[in-house]
Every structure is written in C-alpha cells, then in structure tokens.
Amino acid sequence: MAGRLVGRAAVRGVSGRGCVLPRPPCCCSSSVTRDQWLPRLPHQLSTPPFSTVSRETQQLKVEDDFPAHLHTRGHEMEGNLALLLLLSARWDDGASVRQLLEQAEASGVRPSAHTMESVLITYIKNKNLPAAVGLYADIQREYGASAIEACTVVNLCLMLMESGEPSEGVGTMRDFVESHARPDMPPKSAAEGCKALLHRVAETGSYELTKELFDLLLQGRLVDPGPQVVAPLLQCKLERDDLEGTVEVAEYIYHSFHTLPKRMEILIKIMSQHPPSDEDLLPVLRRAKEQTSQCEGVGDSLLGRIFDLALHCYGTTQAQHDLLFACLESGYPAAARLVLEALGSEVDERQVVRLCKIYAKNEREAALEHLLAASRGMTTLDRTKICEILLDAYRLAGNTTAGEKGLSLWRAMQEEGLTPSSAFLSSLAALLASCSIEVPFQVP
C-alpha cells in the first residue's frame, strides 16, 4: 500500500505531472532500512533541491539552493517533494516532513491535496495519532474540508476510537459530515470502515455515542442502514443486559429500516432472564396461528414483542423456527415441544438439520439432546438423522465420556424403535473402540 501511495503521489504531484519514480519497499518489510533504499533513488533525488543528509543524522532535508531549481524543474521538484514527504512519513520522521513543507512554502512550491492526504494515510497506517490529527487539521485549513476522502476520515476516526478517544472520533466525524456535501450514493471505499467504526464505539457501551455516530453516518450518506450497520445499536443494550432497552431499539430498527439483526441473541437473552412458561408461549403461538399481532402492545411481554417483530419481518413460519431454536439453545425442551406442536407439518426439516449440523460442529450437544427430547414421538422430523448428528457431536467433543454417551444414545434408539443406519453403527463402533468399550452389536 505504501509503495502504491508513494508512486502515485510522486507521479501526480501538484499539477498531475512529474517524474517516474521507483516503488519503495513494502511497508510490511522490516529488513529494508532507509539507508538501504535511499541510495537507489534516481539521480535527481540525490541532488538539490532534495537530498539526504549524512548517515549520522538519518534525516531528509532541503538544500539551501532549493529556489534556484523551481523555474527550470518545477514539475520534477513537485514530484520529488511528494516522494520525500511520503518517505519521511513512512518512517515517522515528522521533523523532516515539517522541514520539507516549510522550505517548500518559502520557495513557492505547494504539494497537492492528494499528496498531503497520502501523507495522512501513511500516518494513519503507522498509528501515529498526534501526527495524523495535526496534519488533518492543517489540510482542512490549507486545502479546505473537501480535500480529504471519506474513507480517510473514517480511518482517522477509527484510530481515535482505538486510542481510547471515542468522543474525539465522533466529533471528528461530526465536523466532516457538517462540512461536506452528501454524495449521491454511499462510497464503497468507506463501507467496511464505517461498520468497524460503529462496532468499535459500541464496545464503549455508550448507546448515546453509538446512536450519534450512526445518525451522522446516515446524515452524511456514508453508509446504508443494513443489518451489520444497525446491529451495534442493539449490541450496546445487550452487553448491558438492558432487555427493555434492547427491545425498544429493535422496534425502532424494524420500523425505520425493516430489518431485525441479532433476533436470536435477543430471544436467548430474554429466555435466560425470563424462562419461557406455557403462559408466555401460548399467547404468542396463538397470535402466530391467527396471524395477528400486538406489535408494541401495552403490557405485552418482551418475548411477545420480539416475536411480533420477527413475524412481521420474516413471516410466521420463520418466526416460529426462531423461537424453536432459541428454546433449544436456552435449554428449554418443554417450550421447544410447544413450538414444534404449533408448527406441525410446517416444520422446515432442512433448516432444522442444517442448524443441527452447526450445533455438532460447535460441540453444542446439549441443544441436540434438547431437540431429541422435544420431538420424541413426533413424525414431523427425521429423529434418526438427528441421532446421527448428535453422535457426530459426541465424536467431535472427544472427551472421556463420548463413548458412554454414544452407547446410551444407541440404547435409547432401540427403546424407541428407531433403526440406526449403517453409517451410524460404523461411526459408533469406531467411537467405542477408541474408548476401549466393547461393541454390543454386529458392525455392518
């Protein structure tokens, strides 16, 4: 990145013209020093007006006869100035940057706004916060607020956040938005940075600061309010266990932007603090069956309010599946059975199996065991398939009880009249053998 910036800035200079300069070594390389690279610069960089000083000082400077060459080699000097500015910034040599700018100003040479922004980007990449903040103010004063691209300001704000100055970061974004015209559409170059910025400020736990930044990004049209962009608003409330506030923010997000991120996390958090009873679930499931809603109804439960939002946003069936998975992950198989009974033949077995495989991969065997308990005696799910996935979860866990658990699962299938597949028996036999347990069946 530094090589591209140096090459581009040096070629463009102030007027967009200049000499073709070699690319400096990659900024990720720690084996190349300034001593090793500078001697390989073209001849014009080792002569006035820009040259290196002695090895002892290891600084760049402008020679005393700088002005004498401006009229004969103006564009070339602008390119050389750009290169030396970027080199000095790359090695965090702020003294040389200031010296170059001072002598250039005295001689009537003005680096382009593009060059100055490239120096700013280099400071940001080097995590040199004081230099970046100072240069940002200088660019705004000398070149105007529109001289800096949105993605550069976003990265500067992100560095302020990471340095423990979230209020300064939001303030910088506020100044930028208020002094810039709204683009026709959000710049793609700033999209990921805006998401990172929102997540970073959300980590402070301050909903007010996060909401202010969110509003600024929308006001400046720097980002679209998609699920990943609005999610930090919910994260602030969830991390503080503010369930009432979480639901209120979820309602605001749905009604304003027609999306509902983190709905599963919200449902699980509600169930962890308010275990779902029949009195909680039956009215909710009844509304789903009748396709009615009490969205934001006075006195309605938190669970019911989030369910209503999911119902409006994703439809009745998906909302019920969300409720089912939340019950399983929260450890409430009896509640999950109520949801399965309400779903009936509308159970999406493919979705259930897909999530079961995710549970197995993440070694969340308890959720699979809850599903088997909740679906016992039901024919709407392939329980044999769920048993196979649960056995995989035991095998992946690899603990000392995996063999005993697998054997207990096989016996439970026998009692229920479920016929294990050949793949199940082969996998179980291998698991038992690894645990030094005798295999009580014929291996296919």
C-alpha positions in Angstrom: 0.0 0.0 0.0 2.8 2.4 0.9 4.5 1.7 -2.4 1.4 2.4 -4.4 0.8 5.7 -2.4 4.4 6.9 -2.9 4.4 6.0 -6.6 1.1 7.6 -7.3 1.7 10.8 -5.3 5.1 11.3 -6.7 4.0 11.0 -10.3 0.9 13.3 -9.8 2.5 16.0 -7.7 0.7 19.3 -7.6 -0.2 19.6 -11.3 -0.7 15.9 -12.0 2.7 15.7 -13.8 6.1 14.6 -12.6 9.0 12.2 -13.0 8.5 8.4 -12.9 9.9 7.2 -9.6 10.8 3.8 -8.3 8.5 2.0 -5.9 9.8 1.9 -2.3 9.9 -1.4 -0.4 6.8 -2.8 1.0 5.7 -1.3 4.3 5.5 -4.8 5.8 9.2 -5.5 5.2 11.3 -4.9 8.3 14.5 -6.0 6.6 14.8 -2.9 4.4 16.1 0.3 6.1 16.1 3.9 4.8 19.9 3.6 4.3 19.5 0.6 2.0 16.7 2.2 -0.1 17.6 5.9 -0.5 20.9 5.3 -2.3 18.9 3.6 -5.1 16.8 6.7 -5.8 17.2 8.2 -9.2 20.0 10.8 -9.7 17.7 13.9 -9.4 16.9 12.9 -5.8 20.5 12.9 -4.7 21.0 16.5 -6.0 19.5 19.8 -4.9 16.8 20.8 -4.1 16.0 17.5 -2.3 18.7 15.2 -1.0 19.7 13.1 2.0 22.0 14.4 4.7 24.7 12.4 6.5 24.2 8.9 7.7 24.7 10.2 11.3 21.6 12.3 11.4 19.4 9.9 9.2 17.2 12.8 8.2 15.9 14.2 4.9 16.4 17.9 4.2 16.0 20.5 1.5 19.3 22.1 0.3 19.9 25.8 0.5 19.7 26.2 -3.3 16.1 24.9 -3.4 14.6 28.0 -5.0 17.2 28.1 -7.8 15.7 25.0 -9.5 12.0 25.8 -9.2 11.7 27.5 -12.6 13.7 25.0 -14.5 12.4 21.8 -13.0 9.2 22.8 -11.3 7.1 19.8 -12.0 10.0 17.5 -11.3 10.6 19.2 -8.0 6.9 18.8 -7.1 7.2 15.0 -7.7 10.4 14.8 -5.7 8.8 16.8 -2.8 5.9 14.3 -2.8 8.2 11.3 -2.7 10.3 12.7 0.1 7.2 13.7 2.1 5.9 10.2 1.9 9.2 8.6 2.7 9.6 10.8 5.8 6.0 10.0 6.9 6.6 6.3 6.3 9.5 6.3 8.7 7.5 8.5 11.2 10.1 11.3 10.6 7.8 14.2 11.4 10.6 16.7 11.7 11.6 16.1 8.1 8.0 16.4 6.9 7.7 19.8 8.6 11.1 20.9 7.3 10.2 19.9 3.7 6.8 21.7 3.9 8.3 24.9 5.5 11.1 25.2 2.8 8.7 24.3 0.0 6.3 27.1 1.2 9.2 29.6 1.3 10.1 28.7 -2.2 6.6 28.8 -3.6 6.2 25.1 -4.1 2.8 23.7 -2.9 2.2 20.0 -2.6 -1.1 18.8 -4.0 -4.0 18.0 -1.7 -3.7 14.4 -2.9 -0.1 14.2 -1.8 -1.0 15.6 1.6 -3.8 13.1 2.0 -1.4 10.3 1.1 0.9 11.5 3.9 -2.1 11.5 6.2 -2.9 7.9 5.2 0.7 6.9 5.9 0.5 8.4 9.4 -2.8 6.5 10.0 -1.3 3.2 8.8 1.7 3.8 11.2 -0.7 4.5 14.0 0.9 7.9 14.6 -2.1 9.6 16.1 -0.6 13.0 17.1 0.9 13.5 13.6 -2.3 12.4 11.9 -4.5 14.7 13.9 -2.2 17.6 13.4 -1.9 17.0 9.6 -5.6 16.6 9.3 -6.2 20.0 10.8 -3.5 21.5 8.5 -5.1 20.0 5.4 -8.5 21.3 6.3 -7.1 24.8 6.9 -4.9 25.0 3.9 -6.9 23.0 1.3 -10.5 23.1 2.5 -12.7 20.4 4.1 -13.4 18.7 0.7 -9.8 17.9 0.2 -10.0 14.6 2.1 -11.8 11.5 1.1 -14.5 10.0 3.3 -12.6 6.7 3.8 -9.5 8.5 5.1 -11.6 10.4 7.7 -13.3 7.2 8.7 -9.9 5.5 9.3 -8.8 8.5 11.3 -11.9 8.3 13.5 -11.3 4.6 13.9 -7.7 5.3 15.1 -9.1 7.8 17.6 -11.5 5.1 18.9 -8.8 2.5 19.2 -6.7 5.0 21.1 -9.3 5.4 23.7 -10.8 8.7 22.5 -14.3 7.8 21.2 -15.7 11.2 21.8 -13.0 12.8 19.7 -13.7 10.2 17.0 -17.4 11.0 16.9 -16.6 14.8 17.0 -14.2 14.5 14.0 -16.9 12.6 12.1 -19.5 15.3 13.0 -17.2 18.1 11.7 -16.6 16.1 8.5 -20.3 15.5 7.8 -21.3 19.0 8.5 -18.7 20.5 6.2 -19.2 18.1 3.2 -21.9 17.7 0.6 -23.9 14.4 0.7 -22.7 12.0 -2.1 -25.3 10.6 -4.5 -24.7 7.2 -3.0 -22.5 5.8 -0.1 -18.9 5.4 -1.2 -17.9 1.7 -1.3 -14.4 2.5 -0.1 -15.9 3.7 3.3 -18.4 0.9 3.8 -16.2 -1.5 5.8 -14.6 1.2 7.8 -18.0 2.6 8.8 -19.0 -0.8 10.1 -15.8 -1.2 12.0 -16.2 2.3 13.4 -19.7 1.6 14.7 -18.7 -1.7 16.3 -15.7 0.0 18.0 -17.8 2.8 19.5 -20.4 0.2 20.6 -17.7 -1.5 22.6 -17.6 1.5 24.9 -21.2 0.6 26.0 -22.5 4.1 25.3 -25.7 3.8 23.4 -25.9 7.6 23.1 -22.5 7.9 21.5 -23.2 5.0 19.2 -26.5 6.4 18.1 -24.9 9.8 17.5 -22.3 8.2 15.2 -24.9 6.1 13.5 -27.1 9.2 12.8 -24.0 11.1 11.5 -23.1 8.3 9.0 -26.6 8.2 7.7 -26.8 12.0 7.6 -23.6 12.2 5.6 -24.8 9.3 3.4 -21.6 7.4 4.1 -23.3 4.0 4.6 -26.6 2.2 4.0 -28.6 1.1 7.1 -28.2 -2.7 6.6 -28.2 -5.4 9.3 -24.5 -5.1 10.0 -24.7 -1.3 10.3 -27.6 -1.2 12.7 -26.5 -4.2 14.8 -24.1 -2.1 17.0 -27.1 -0.2 18.3 -28.5 -3.4 19.7 -25.1 -4.6 20.9 -24.8 -1.7 23.3 -28.1 -2.6 25.1 -27.4 -6.4 25.1 -24.0 -6.1 26.7 -25.5 -4.0 29.5 -28.3 -6.6 29.9 -30.9 -3.9 29.3 -33.6 -6.1 27.8 -36.3 -3.4 27.8 -33.9 -1.0 26.0 -32.9 -3.8 23.6 -36.5 -4.5 22.6 -37.2 -0.7 22.2 -34.2 -0.4 19.9 -35.2 -3.5 18.0 -38.6 -1.9 17.4 -37.0 1.3 16.3 -34.8 -0.5 13.9 -37.6 -2.6 12.4 -40.0 0.3 11.9 -37.2 2.6 10.5 -35.2 0.2 8.4 -37.3 -3.0 8.0 -34.6 -5.4 9.3 -34.1 -7.3 12.6 -30.5 -8.3 13.3 -29.5 -10.3 16.4 -33.0 -11.5 16.9 -31.8 -15.0 18.0 -29.4 -13.4 20.5 -32.2 -11.2 21.9 -34.6 -14.2 22.2 -32.0 -16.2 24.1 -31.1 -13.3 26.4 -34.8 -12.8 27.2 -35.2 -16.6 28.0 -32.1 -16.6 30.1 -33.6 -14.0 32.4 -37.3 -14.9 32.0 -37.7 -18.7 31.5 -40.5 -19.3 29.0 -43.6 -20.8 30.6 -46.8 -22.0 28.9 -48.4 -18.7 29.9 -45.7 -16.9 28.0 -45.6 -19.1 24.9 -49.2 -20.0 24.3 -50.5 -16.4 23.6 -47.5 -15.8 21.3 -48.1 -19.1 19.4 -51.8 -18.4 19.2 -51.1 -15.0 17.6 -48.9 -16.7 15.1 -51.6 -19.2 14.2 -54.2 -16.5 13.8 -51.6 -14.2 12.0 -52.4 -11.4 14.3 -50.0 -9.1 16.2 -49.8 -6.8 19.1 -46.6 -5.2 18.0 -45.6 -2.7 20.7 -48.7 -3.5 22.6 -49.1 -2.1 26.0 -48.3 -4.7 28.7 -47.1 -7.3 26.2 -44.2 -9.4 27.2 -40.7 -8.8 25.9 -40.7 -12.2 24.3 -44.0 -11.4 22.6 -42.8 -8.1 21.3 -39.7 -9.6 19.7 -41.7 -12.5 18.3 -44.1 -10.0 16.7 -41.2 -8.1 15.1 -39.9 -11.4 13.7 -43.3 -12.3 12.5 -43.7 -9.0 10.6 -40.1 -9.1 9.2 -39.7 -12.7 8.2 -43.2 -14.3 8.3 -45.0 -16.7 10.7 -43.1 -19.9 9.9 -39.6 -18.4 10.2 -40.6 -16.5 13.4 -41.7 -19.8 14.9 -38.5 -21.5 13.9 -36.5 -18.7 15.5 -38.5 -19.3 18.7 -37.8 -23.1 18.5 -34.1 -22.7 18.1 -34.0 -20.1 20.9 -35.7 -22.6 23.2 -33.3 -25.3 22.3 -30.2 -23.2 22.8 -31.5 -21.8 26.1 -32.2 -25.3 27.5 -36.0 -25.5 27.5 -37.1 -28.7 25.7 -40.6 -28.5 27.0 -41.0 -25.0 25.5 -39.5 -26.2 22.3 -42.1 -29.0 22.1 -44.9 -26.5 22.3 -43.4 -24.7 19.3 -43.0 -27.9 17.4 -46.6 -28.8 18.0 -47.7 -25.3 16.8 -45.6 -25.7 13.7 -47.0 -29.2 12.9 -46.3 -30.2 9.3 -44.8 -26.8 8.6 -41.6 -27.7 10.3 -38.7 -26.9 7.8 -36.7 -30.1 8.3 -33.9 -28.9 6.0 -33.5 -25.8 8.2 -33.5 -27.9 11.3 -31.0 -30.3 10.0 -28.7 -27.5 8.8 -28.7 -25.9 12.3 -28.2 -29.3 14.0 -25.0 -29.7 11.9 -23.9 -26.3 13.1 -24.6 -27.4 16.7 -22.5 -30.5 16.2 -19.6 -28.6 14.6 -19.6 -26.2 17.5 -19.8 -29.1 20.0 -23.2 -27.9 21.3 -24.5 -31.3 22.0 -27.0 -30.1 24.7 -29.1 -28.3 22.1 -29.3 -31.5 20.0 -30.2 -33.5 23.1 -33.0 -31.0 23.8 -34.3 -31.4 20.3 -34.5 -35.2 20.7 -36.3 -34.8 24.0 -38.7 -32.1 22.5 -39.5 -34.2 19.3 -40.0 -37.6 21.0 -42.9 -39.4 19.4 -43.3 -36.8 16.6 -43.1 -37.8 12.9 -42.5 -34.3 11.5 -38.7 -34.7 12.0 -36.3 -37.5 11.0 -35.2 -38.4 14.5 -32.7 -41.0 13.2 -30.9 -38.2 11.3 -30.8 -36.1 14.4 -29.3 -39.1 16.3 -26.6 -39.4 13.7 -25.7 -35.7 14.0 -25.7 -36.0 17.8 -23.3 -38.9 17.6 -21.0 -36.8 15.4 -21.1 -34.1 18.2 -20.1 -36.7 20.8 -17.2 -37.8 18.5 -16.0 -34.3 17.8 -16.1 -33.4 21.5 -13.6 -36.3 22.0 -13.9 -36.3 25.8 -13.7 -39.4 28.0 -17.5 -39.8 28.2 -18.0 -39.7 24.5 -18.2 -43.5 24.2 -20.7 -43.9 27.1 -22.9 -41.1 25.6 -22.8 -42.8 22.2 -23.8 -46.1 23.7 -26.6 -44.5 25.7 -27.9 -42.9 22.5 -27.9 -46.3 20.7 -29.9 -47.9 23.6 -32.4 -45.0 23.6 -32.9 -45.6 19.8 -33.5 -49.3 20.5 -36.1 -48.5 23.1 -37.9 -46.0 20.8 -37.9 -48.4 17.9 -35.6 -46.2 15.7 -33.5 -48.2 13.3 -29.9 -46.9 13.2 -28.3 -46.6 9.8 -25.2 -48.5 8.8 -23.2 -45.2 8.9 -24.4 -44.6 12.5 -23.4 -48.1 13.6 -20.0 -47.9 11.9 -19.3 -44.5 13.5 -20.5 -45.7 16.9 -18.3 -48.8 16.7 -15.2 -46.7 15.9 -16.0 -44.4 18.8 -16.5 -47.3 21.3 -13.3 -48.9 20.1 -11.4 -45.6 20.7 -12.8 -45.5 24.2 -12.0 -49.2 24.9 -15.6 -50.1 25.2 -16.9 -53.4 23.9 -19.1 -53.1 20.8 -22.5 -54.8 21.6 -23.8 -55.1 18.1 -22.8 -56.5 14.7 -20.7 -53.9 12.8 -22.0 -53.7 9.2 
